[in-house]
């Protein structure tokens, strides 16, 4: 049992314990009657804890206690929220043993494996929010995954189109080819593949709200004969395809279901197909954010690269290319957070103030995580052992970008 120093009040002792638990970042914890900060540090932000219940919850579970307290309004951050979170990410003590991190990650995943029923419930909780809410802060195409910025000055709309085009170039997509997409969001990528590359796409998604929107778009654009949006789990994909694509879904599969996803991929494209996985990951195995799993992304897990490769190994898929777009996701989140803040009053009217604070914390925390390297964004392209469409160089990935960077008169001549 922990004992309190005789010269210290319980409140001050709790504050110091919380500060130590998160690695002594340069911040100030303020309970009103007591405040602490690391010796000699110049605090970059002040965390105001408005009652002792919130203090106790932070003491017991610093991350979940802080997140829930912030959302409820029992905790406030005075100063730059993103800067504060970056400081915490940089100081938060890492588990010393890589093996311990891996065991902890696998144990957490085994507790709540993503069964068919649980996956549907998880998707419903996050993605079946009103589409109008997402339209307030995403781009015009409603692409809810990392964008690709050919230059830092590109707009979010330009960067999301560039991302979809980059994915298609990485897949060397050809007219008339068949594609299966696992986790299609509001349908932007599937429609892009059909519209600009002449592909035939079957796109799977568990979100009813998103599927309804995607089908409507396909009809409006006259692409419903090329693109079929299917409201179903990726595990129920059937048929044979030239290409398998998954952008932003691997994080929702769960570590214990990686082998299952691998079998679906092999069943879909066999030994002759090729594919791409685009997902949030980490440098090493460790549990996903407890607060994020509880309040924002139930069932989520961001795999380390070595864990994601386990999806492909049983099918004898060759990894053709790996790219890390971490800085592009940080840039994407800068745009999302700025747009979200401009719409905060409207979002509060749609839901409530705690919802706004929770989503602000989610977006700001994600931005801080990608800036500091706590999270990564991987794109893996792969091919079956009998695939005949393998690029000789990477020139096909960047020729289009170079053309866009040329002056207008040069583009006309070339």
VMD Tcl script that draws the C-alpha trace (Angstrom):
set ca {
  {0.00 0.00 0.00}
  {1.34 3.47 -0.94}
  {1.97 5.82 1.95}
  {1.83 9.62 1.82}
  {4.79 11.70 2.97}
  {3.87 13.44 6.24}
  {4.80 16.87 4.82}
  {2.63 16.52 1.74}
  {-1.13 16.86 1.26}
  {-2.87 13.96 -0.52}
  {-3.75 16.25 -3.44}
  {-0.17 17.39 -4.04}
  {1.07 13.81 -3.74}
  {-1.49 12.60 -6.30}
  {-0.49 15.37 -8.71}
  {3.19 14.45 -8.44}
  {2.38 10.76 -8.96}
  {0.44 11.57 -12.14}
  {3.28 13.74 -13.43}
  {5.77 10.94 -12.77}
  {3.52 8.34 -14.42}
  {3.54 10.29 -17.69}
  {7.29 10.87 -17.66}
  {7.62 14.39 -16.21}
  {6.69 16.36 -19.35}
  {7.09 20.16 -19.18}
  {3.49 20.81 -18.11}
  {1.72 22.14 -15.02}
  {-1.01 20.24 -13.20}
  {-3.35 22.55 -11.31}
  {-6.05 21.42 -8.87}
  {-6.78 24.95 -7.69}
  {-5.54 24.49 -4.14}
  {-2.37 22.76 -5.34}
  {-0.23 22.83 -8.50}
  {2.90 20.95 -9.57}
  {5.31 21.00 -12.51}
  {8.71 19.37 -13.13}
  {11.59 21.10 -11.32}
  {13.34 23.66 -13.51}
  {10.91 23.20 -16.41}
  {9.04 25.99 -18.14}
  {5.52 24.55 -18.58}
  {4.14 24.77 -22.11}
  {0.56 24.24 -20.93}
  {-1.49 23.93 -17.75}
  {-3.87 21.06 -17.10}
  {-6.63 22.37 -14.87}
  {-8.30 19.59 -12.86}
  {-11.61 20.93 -11.60}
  {-12.53 18.35 -8.96}
  {-11.04 15.56 -6.88}
  {-13.00 12.82 -8.64}
  {-11.28 13.71 -11.92}
  {-7.95 13.76 -10.07}
  {-8.52 10.27 -8.66}
  {-9.49 8.88 -12.07}
  {-6.30 10.34 -13.60}
  {-4.32 8.81 -10.75}
  {-5.79 5.34 -11.42}
  {-5.70 5.51 -15.24}
  {-3.83 8.60 -16.50}
  {-4.81 8.25 -20.17}
  {-8.46 7.20 -19.82}
  {-8.98 9.45 -16.80}
  {-7.62 12.46 -18.65}
  {-9.58 11.73 -21.84}
  {-12.91 11.22 -20.09}
  {-12.33 14.20 -17.80}
  {-11.47 16.45 -20.75}
  {-14.57 15.35 -22.68}
  {-16.86 15.93 -19.66}
  {-15.34 19.34 -18.93}
  {-13.88 18.26 -15.58}
  {-10.40 18.84 -17.01}
  {-9.24 21.72 -19.22}
  {-5.98 22.48 -21.00}
  {-4.82 26.08 -20.91}
  {-2.40 26.60 -23.78}
  {-1.74 24.76 -27.04}
  {-3.59 21.43 -26.85}
  {-1.56 19.79 -29.62}
  {1.73 21.05 -28.16}
  {0.73 19.70 -24.75}
  {-0.07 16.29 -26.22}
  {3.19 16.22 -28.17}
  {5.10 16.87 -24.95}
  {3.28 13.99 -23.24}
  {3.94 11.61 -26.17}
  {7.65 12.45 -26.09}
  {7.96 11.89 -22.35}
  {5.59 8.97 -21.78}
  {7.69 6.06 -20.46}
  {8.00 3.18 -22.90}
  {7.72 -0.41 -21.69}
  {11.36 -1.44 -21.39}
  {11.07 -4.87 -22.98}
  {10.05 -5.31 -26.62}
  {8.79 -8.77 -25.71}
  {6.61 -7.32 -22.94}
  {5.11 -4.80 -25.39}
  {4.32 -7.58 -27.82}
  {2.75 -9.80 -25.15}
  {0.70 -6.88 -23.81}
  {-0.57 -6.05 -27.30}
  {-1.58 -9.63 -28.03}
  {-3.23 -10.04 -24.63}
  {-5.29 -6.87 -25.06}
  {-6.40 -7.99 -28.52}
  {-7.42 -11.43 -27.28}
  {-9.78 -9.89 -24.72}
  {-12.06 -8.36 -27.36}
  {-11.46 -10.12 -30.67}
  {-13.33 -8.60 -33.62}
  {-15.98 -11.19 -34.31}
  {-18.49 -10.58 -37.10}
  {-21.07 -9.18 -34.68}
  {-18.61 -7.11 -32.68}
  {-17.03 -5.67 -35.84}
  {-20.44 -4.47 -37.05}
  {-21.13 -2.82 -33.69}
  {-17.69 -1.19 -33.66}
  {-18.16 0.22 -37.16}
  {-21.65 1.47 -36.31}
  {-20.37 3.38 -33.27}
  {-17.88 5.45 -35.28}
  {-18.75 5.43 -38.98}
  {-22.55 5.51 -38.83}
  {-22.59 8.99 -37.36}
  {-24.48 11.46 -39.54}
  {-22.65 11.98 -42.86}
  {-23.35 15.71 -42.48}
  {-21.04 15.68 -39.45}
  {-18.13 14.36 -41.49}
  {-18.89 16.77 -44.33}
  {-18.15 19.61 -41.93}
  {-14.44 18.81 -41.77}
  {-13.41 16.22 -44.39}
  {-12.68 17.05 -48.03}
  {-15.35 17.23 -50.72}
  {-14.83 13.54 -51.63}
  {-15.25 12.45 -47.97}
  {-11.93 10.61 -47.82}
  {-11.37 9.68 -44.18}
  {-7.80 8.39 -44.50}
  {-4.33 9.90 -44.82}
  {-3.95 12.25 -47.79}
  {-0.85 12.53 -49.97}
  {0.59 16.01 -50.45}
  {2.73 16.31 -53.62}
  {3.80 19.62 -52.06}
  {3.13 21.04 -48.58}
  {1.10 23.84 -50.20}
  {-1.45 21.46 -51.75}
  {-5.03 21.80 -50.52}
  {-6.69 18.94 -48.69}
  {-8.91 18.32 -51.73}
  {-5.87 18.14 -54.03}
  {-4.00 15.91 -51.59}
  {-6.83 13.38 -51.26}
  {-7.18 13.09 -55.03}
  {-3.39 12.73 -55.24}
  {-3.56 9.93 -52.63}
  {-6.18 8.01 -54.56}
  {-4.19 8.41 -57.75}
  {-1.00 7.29 -55.98}
  {-2.79 4.14 -54.81}
  {-3.94 3.40 -58.36}
  {-0.44 3.96 -59.75}
  {1.08 1.72 -57.10}
  {-1.37 -0.98 -58.13}
  {-0.63 -0.30 -61.83}
  {-4.35 -0.43 -62.37}
  {-5.47 -1.11 -65.95}
  {-8.75 -0.60 -67.77}
  {-11.10 -3.56 -67.40}
  {-9.35 -5.06 -64.37}
  {-11.39 -6.25 -61.42}
  {-10.75 -4.84 -57.95}
  {-12.09 -5.81 -54.55}
  {-11.85 -3.11 -51.88}
  {-12.13 -4.04 -48.21}
  {-13.45 -1.09 -46.22}
  {-14.52 1.55 -48.74}
  {-15.74 4.46 -46.60}
  {-18.05 6.74 -48.59}
  {-16.81 5.19 -51.84}
  {-14.34 7.79 -53.11}
  {-11.50 5.42 -54.02}
  {-13.74 2.85 -55.74}
  {-15.36 5.60 -57.81}
  {-11.94 7.09 -58.62}
  {-10.73 3.68 -59.86}
  {-13.76 3.32 -62.12}
  {-13.87 6.92 -63.30}
  {-10.18 7.44 -64.12}
  {-8.84 3.91 -64.65}
  {-11.79 2.02 -66.10}
  {-11.69 -0.62 -63.36}
  {-14.60 -2.76 -62.20}
  {-14.83 -2.58 -58.42}
  {-16.63 -4.47 -55.68}
  {-16.35 -2.46 -52.46}
  {-17.23 -3.88 -49.03}
  {-18.16 -1.91 -45.93}
  {-20.14 -2.57 -42.73}
  {-21.33 1.04 -42.34}
  {-24.91 1.39 -43.56}
  {-24.66 5.19 -43.62}
  {-21.58 5.13 -45.82}
  {-22.87 2.45 -48.19}
  {-26.12 4.34 -48.81}
  {-24.15 7.51 -49.61}
  {-21.69 5.64 -51.88}
  {-24.45 3.95 -53.86}
  {-26.17 7.28 -54.40}
  {-22.95 8.81 -55.71}
  {-22.38 5.89 -58.07}
  {-25.88 6.33 -59.52}
  {-25.48 10.08 -59.87}
  {-22.21 9.67 -61.79}
  {-23.46 6.79 -63.93}
  {-20.84 4.44 -62.47}
  {-23.18 1.95 -60.79}
  {-22.57 -0.54 -63.60}
  {-18.81 -0.48 -62.81}
  {-18.87 -0.16 -59.03}
  {-20.88 -2.32 -56.66}
  {-21.06 -1.23 -53.02}
  {-21.77 -4.15 -50.70}
  {-22.83 -3.75 -47.07}
  {-20.99 -6.71 -45.61}
  {-17.92 -7.82 -43.67}
  {-14.63 -8.29 -45.50}
  {-14.64 -11.92 -44.37}
  {-17.58 -12.56 -46.68}
  {-15.76 -11.44 -49.83}
  {-16.14 -14.04 -52.56}
  {-15.04 -14.31 -56.17}
  {-11.71 -13.86 -57.94}
  {-10.14 -10.46 -58.68}
  {-7.04 -8.98 -60.26}
  {-6.43 -6.56 -57.39}
  {-7.07 -6.38 -53.63}
  {-7.08 -2.94 -51.99}
  {-7.57 -1.93 -48.37}
  {-7.13 1.70 -47.31}
  {-7.66 2.37 -43.62}
  {-9.21 -0.94 -42.60}
  {-6.34 -3.08 -41.27}
  {-6.43 -1.00 -38.06}
  {-9.96 -2.30 -37.45}
  {-9.21 -5.97 -38.09}
  {-7.41 -6.71 -34.84}
  {-4.19 -8.62 -34.34}
  {-5.94 -11.91 -33.63}
  {-7.72 -11.70 -37.01}
  {-4.68 -11.01 -39.21}
  {-4.49 -14.61 -40.40}
  {-8.17 -14.47 -41.33}
  {-7.59 -11.36 -43.45}
  {-4.62 -13.06 -45.11}
  {-6.81 -15.99 -46.12}
  {-9.41 -13.62 -47.58}
  {-6.75 -11.87 -49.66}
  {-5.35 -15.13 -51.01}
  {-8.84 -16.43 -51.74}
  {-9.59 -13.20 -53.65}
  {-6.51 -12.80 -55.85}
  {-4.77 -16.19 -55.64}
  {-1.14 -16.38 -56.76}
  {-1.52 -14.12 -59.80}
  {-3.00 -10.98 -58.25}
  {-1.54 -7.96 -56.53}
  {-2.66 -5.63 -53.79}
  {-2.12 -2.73 -51.43}
  {-2.58 -2.28 -47.67}
  {-2.71 1.28 -46.32}
  {-2.92 1.48 -42.51}
  {-1.94 3.27 -39.33}
  {0.90 1.42 -37.62}
  {3.69 1.62 -35.07}
  {7.42 1.10 -34.90}
  {7.03 -1.79 -32.46}
  {4.15 -3.87 -31.03}
  {2.24 -2.22 -28.23}
  {-1.37 -1.85 -27.07}
  {-3.58 0.72 -28.77}
  {-4.63 3.82 -26.84}
  {-7.02 2.77 -24.08}
  {-9.10 5.93 -24.31}
  {-9.32 5.75 -28.11}
  {-10.48 2.12 -27.98}
  {-13.04 3.00 -25.32}
  {-14.49 6.21 -26.75}
  {-13.57 6.62 -30.44}
  {-12.40 3.44 -32.19}
  {-13.64 0.33 -30.36}
  {-11.77 -2.78 -31.44}
  {-8.93 -0.85 -33.08}
  {-5.28 -1.89 -33.11}
  {-2.41 -0.18 -34.94}
  {0.01 -2.98 -35.90}
  {3.75 -2.76 -36.10}
  {5.10 -3.36 -39.59}
  {6.32 -6.82 -38.60}
  {2.81 -7.71 -37.42}
  {1.19 -6.46 -40.62}
  {3.56 -8.55 -42.72}
  {2.17 -11.63 -40.94}
  {-1.02 -11.02 -42.96}
  {0.86 -11.67 -46.21}
  {3.38 -14.35 -45.30}
  {1.07 -17.43 -45.20}
  {-0.13 -16.68 -48.75}
  {3.47 -16.44 -49.98}
  {2.90 -12.88 -51.16}
  {5.97 -10.92 -52.16}
  {6.24 -7.46 -50.61}
  {7.06 -5.17 -53.52}
  {7.20 -1.78 -51.82}
  {6.80 -0.21 -48.37}
  {6.33 3.52 -47.89}
  {5.82 5.51 -44.70}
  {3.56 8.56 -45.09}
  {3.65 9.63 -41.43}
  {4.29 13.31 -42.17}
  {1.47 13.31 -44.72}
  {-0.94 12.08 -42.06}
  {0.20 14.82 -39.69}
  {-0.51 17.34 -42.47}
  {-3.90 15.74 -43.14}
  {-4.81 16.02 -39.46}
  {-3.78 19.68 -39.40}
  {-6.43 20.31 -42.06}
  {-9.05 18.14 -40.35}
  {-8.54 19.75 -36.94}
  {-8.67 23.30 -38.36}
  {-11.89 22.54 -40.25}
  {-13.37 20.80 -37.21}
  {-12.68 23.84 -35.03}
  {-14.36 26.13 -37.56}
  {-17.45 23.90 -37.37}
  {-17.38 23.27 -33.60}
  {-20.55 25.25 -32.86}
  {-22.49 23.45 -35.60}
  {-21.20 20.07 -34.38}
  {-22.18 20.95 -30.82}
  {-25.71 21.71 -32.03}
  {-25.79 18.35 -33.84}
  {-24.57 16.40 -30.79}
  {-23.37 18.15 -27.60}
  {-20.37 19.86 -26.02}
  {-18.81 16.66 -24.58}
  {-18.93 15.11 -28.08}
  {-17.08 18.13 -29.49}
  {-14.42 17.98 -26.78}
  {-13.93 14.22 -27.25}
  {-13.47 14.56 -31.01}
  {-11.21 17.59 -30.59}
  {-9.03 15.50 -28.28}
  {-9.07 12.57 -30.74}
  {-7.98 14.75 -33.68}
  {-5.43 16.73 -31.67}
  {-4.03 13.56 -30.08}
  {-3.73 11.86 -33.46}
  {-1.94 14.90 -34.89}
  {0.49 14.88 -31.95}
  {1.06 11.13 -32.34}
  {1.99 11.41 -36.01}
  {4.17 14.48 -35.46}
  {6.17 12.72 -32.73}
  {6.34 9.32 -34.44}
  {4.17 7.53 -31.88}
  {2.09 6.48 -34.92}
  {3.16 5.72 -38.48}
  {1.25 5.40 -41.77}
  {2.35 2.48 -43.92}
  {1.51 1.60 -47.50}
  {2.51 -1.92 -48.53}
  {2.18 -3.17 -52.09}
  {2.39 -6.92 -52.63}
  {1.98 -9.53 -55.35}
  {1.36 -13.24 -55.70}
  {4.13 -15.59 -56.79}
  {2.71 -15.80 -60.34}
  {1.93 -12.09 -60.80}
  {3.18 -10.77 -64.14}
  {2.53 -7.06 -63.59}
  {5.57 -6.01 -61.57}
  {7.15 -2.58 -62.12}
  {10.79 -2.42 -63.21}
  {11.38 0.92 -61.46}
  {9.39 3.40 -59.38}
  {9.20 5.91 -62.25}
  {5.48 5.27 -62.76}
  {4.78 6.56 -59.25}
  {6.23 10.02 -59.71}
  {6.08 10.93 -63.41}
  {2.58 12.37 -62.96}
  {3.74 14.44 -59.99}
  {6.68 15.85 -61.94}
  {4.33 16.84 -64.71}
  {2.09 18.70 -62.26}
  {5.10 20.63 -60.94}
  {6.02 21.87 -64.42}
  {5.00 25.37 -65.56}
  {1.75 25.41 -67.54}
  {3.52 26.12 -70.86}
  {5.73 23.04 -70.40}
  {2.71 20.83 -69.60}
  {1.15 21.97 -72.89}
  {4.28 21.04 -74.88}
  {4.85 17.62 -73.26}
}
mol new
graphics top color blue
foreach p $ca { graphics top sphere $p radius 0.5 }
foreach p [lrange $ca 0 end-1] q [lrange $ca 1 end] { graphics top cylinder $p $q radius 0.2 }
display resetview
